[in-house]
Amino acid sequence: MNALSIRSDYVMDIFWGKKTIEYRSWSTNYRGDLLICGTAKKVHGGIPGYATCVAKLVKIDRYGDHDYGWRLAPFGLSGSYWIEPIPVKGQLGLFNVDDHLIKPAPVTGPQDVVAKRWFTEVVAPLIY
């Protein structure tokens, strides 16, 4: 799956559905599932070096000559989704992560009844 490294606290904003646009200085023709990975840099509130969700890249808007807004689909049945956290060594630009490593979480998103327990047991211990 195509993957993108992002500062880990911003990854958590995407994870919670608060950040629906990722700003970049470059564009891509790719549209579809994008594994969202936290950079290795330790930032308070983030999970450095881990992928925690798959965001569906649906559109890229251009702002001026060198700025792009990558629009991410909301979490839900045919959109973005949480995964079991996996350690990933990020790279610049889009990079590939083996599909067999990516396992959807047993919850459908923040509104799921068991999501809070899953988050507390699986994700919260990884937060820096």
Number of C-alpha atoms within 10 A of each C-alpha: 17 18 23 22 23 22 19 28 20 21 27 22 14 24 23 16 18 12 15 19 17 16 16 14 11 14 16 11 6 13 15 17 20 22 27 29 30 27 25 19 12 16 16 11 16 23 29 25 23 24 28 29 28 27 26 22 22 14 17 21 13 16 11 7 8 10 14 19 18 22 19 25 20 20 23 13 9 9 16 25 25 25 23 18 21 15 15 20 15 22 14 9 13 16 14 13 17 9 10 7 14 19 14 15 18 13 17 18 22 17 11 11 11 13 16 16 11 16 15 11 11 13 16 15 10 15 16 13
